[in-house]
Amino acid sequence: MKPIERITIYLQFKSIAPYSFERKIRLSNGYVSKQLKHNGSVGSDILIRICEHYPDLNILWVLTGTGSMILEPDDAATEPQVDEYVMQYEAHNTKLKTLEEDLERMTYRIRDKDKIIGLYEFMLNNKNHATTVGETR
C-alpha cells in the first residue's frame, strides 16, 4: 500500500473530505484522487504540511504502514477501531482492484466481439452487393 492510500484511509476515518484536506494543506483540487488513480507518490514537502496540519496522524505509519495510524489516541477504544477500519479499507480496495481488472478484460472482449461483428457485416454487405450486381447483368 502506498502513502497516498494510507492518507486516504486517514481522511475517511476522520470523515475529512479530500477537498477540505487539499485546501488546508494548499494542494491543487483533485490532487488526492489523481494520485490515487495513477498510484502516485507524495513528496516530502507535502508530508511536512500534513504533519503541521494533522498532528494526530502518524507520518511513520503513512510512509511505512507500521505502527498506529493515530498518535496519542483519546481513549483505549480508538486503536482497535483504527485497525479494523484499515483492514476493511484494504479488503474493499482489493475487491475494487479485482473488479477494475475484470472490467478491463470484459472491455477488451467486447471490443474484439464488436470487430468480429463488423467484419461479418462487411462480408455480408459485400456478398449481397455482389449478388445484386450479378443479377443485373
C-alpha positions as CSV (number, residue, x, y, z in Angstrom):
1,M,0.0,0.0,0.0
2,K,1.3,3.4,-0.9
3,P,1.4,6.5,1.3
4,I,-1.4,8.2,-0.7
5,E,-3.7,5.2,0.1
6,R,-2.9,5.5,3.8
7,I,-3.6,9.2,3.7
8,T,-7.0,8.4,2.1
9,I,-7.7,5.9,4.9
10,Y,-7.0,8.6,7.5
11,L,-9.2,11.1,5.7
12,Q,-12.1,8.5,5.5
13,F,-11.5,7.5,9.2
14,K,-11.7,11.1,10.3
15,S,-14.5,12.0,7.9
16,I,-12.4,14.7,6.2
17,A,-13.4,15.5,2.6
18,P,-10.4,15.3,0.2
19,Y,-11.3,18.8,-0.9
20,S,-11.0,20.2,2.6
21,F,-7.7,18.3,3.1
22,E,-6.4,19.7,-0.2
23,R,-7.3,23.3,0.7
24,K,-6.0,23.0,4.3
25,I,-2.5,21.9,3.1
26,R,-2.5,24.0,0.0
27,L,-2.8,21.3,-2.7
28,S,-4.5,21.6,-6.0
29,N,-8.1,20.5,-6.4
30,G,-8.3,16.8,-7.1
31,Y,-4.7,16.1,-6.0
32,V,-5.7,13.1,-3.8
33,S,-7.9,11.4,-6.4
34,K,-5.3,12.0,-9.2
35,Q,-2.5,10.4,-7.1
36,L,-4.8,7.5,-6.1
37,K,-5.8,6.9,-9.7
38,H,-2.3,6.9,-11.0
39,N,-0.8,5.2,-8.0
40,G,1.4,8.3,-7.5
41,S,3.7,9.2,-4.7
42,V,3.6,12.0,-2.1
43,G,6.6,14.4,-1.8
44,S,8.4,15.3,1.3
45,D,7.1,18.9,1.2
46,I,3.5,17.7,1.2
47,L,4.3,15.3,4.1
48,I,5.7,18.2,6.1
49,R,2.5,20.2,5.5
50,I,0.4,17.2,6.6
51,C,2.5,17.0,9.8
52,E,1.8,20.6,10.5
53,H,-1.9,20.5,10.0
54,Y,-2.7,17.0,11.2
55,P,-0.5,16.3,14.2
56,D,-2.5,13.2,15.2
57,L,-1.6,11.4,12.0
58,N,1.5,9.2,12.4
59,I,3.7,10.0,9.5
60,L,5.8,6.9,10.0
61,W,2.6,4.9,9.5
62,V,1.8,6.9,6.3
63,L,5.3,6.1,4.9
64,T,5.7,2.5,6.0
65,G,2.4,1.2,7.3
66,T,4.0,0.3,10.6
67,G,2.7,1.5,14.0
68,S,-0.6,3.1,14.7
69,M,-2.3,5.5,12.3
70,I,-3.3,7.9,15.1
71,L,-0.8,9.3,17.6
72,E,-1.9,9.7,21.2
73,P,-5.4,8.2,21.0
74,D,-8.1,9.9,23.0
75,D,-9.2,6.6,24.5
76,A,-8.2,2.9,24.5
77,A,-11.0,2.0,22.1
78,T,-9.5,4.1,19.3
79,E,-6.7,1.7,18.4
80,P,-8.9,-1.3,17.6
81,Q,-11.3,0.9,15.6
82,V,-8.4,2.1,13.6
83,D,-7.0,-1.4,12.9
84,E,-10.5,-2.6,11.9
85,Y,-11.0,0.4,9.7
86,V,-7.7,-0.2,7.9
87,M,-8.4,-3.9,7.4
88,Q,-11.8,-3.1,5.9
89,Y,-10.3,-0.5,3.6
90,E,-7.7,-2.9,2.4
91,A,-10.3,-5.6,1.8
92,H,-12.5,-3.2,-0.1
93,N,-9.6,-1.9,-2.1
94,T,-8.5,-5.4,-3.1
95,K,-12.1,-6.1,-4.2
96,L,-12.2,-2.9,-6.2
97,K,-8.9,-3.6,-7.9
98,T,-10.2,-7.1,-8.9
99,L,-13.4,-5.6,-10.3
100,E,-11.4,-3.0,-12.2
101,E,-9.3,-5.7,-13.7
102,D,-12.4,-7.7,-14.6
103,L,-13.9,-4.7,-16.2
104,E,-10.8,-4.1,-18.3
105,R,-10.8,-7.7,-19.5
106,M,-14.5,-7.5,-20.4
107,T,-14.0,-4.2,-22.2
108,Y,-11.3,-5.9,-24.4
109,R,-13.6,-8.8,-25.1
110,I,-16.4,-6.5,-26.1
111,R,-14.1,-4.6,-28.5
112,D,-13.0,-7.9,-30.0
113,K,-16.6,-9.1,-30.5
114,D,-17.5,-5.7,-32.0
115,K,-14.7,-6.1,-34.5
116,I,-15.8,-9.6,-35.4
117,I,-19.4,-8.4,-35.8
118,G,-18.2,-5.5,-38.0
119,L,-16.2,-8.0,-40.2
120,Y,-19.3,-10.2,-40.6
121,E,-21.5,-7.3,-41.5
122,F,-18.9,-6.1,-44.1
123,M,-18.7,-9.6,-45.6
124,L,-22.5,-9.9,-45.6
125,N,-22.9,-6.5,-47.3
126,N,-20.2,-7.3,-49.9
127,K,-21.9,-10.7,-50.6
128,N,-25.3,-9.0,-51.1
129,H,-23.8,-6.3,-53.2
130,A,-22.0,-8.9,-55.4
131,T,-25.3,-10.9,-55.8
132,T,-27.2,-7.7,-56.7
133,V,-24.5,-6.7,-59.3
134,G,-24.5,-10.3,-60.8
135,E,-28.3,-10.3,-61.1
136,T,-28.4,-7.0,-63.1
137,R,-26.0,-8.3,-65.8
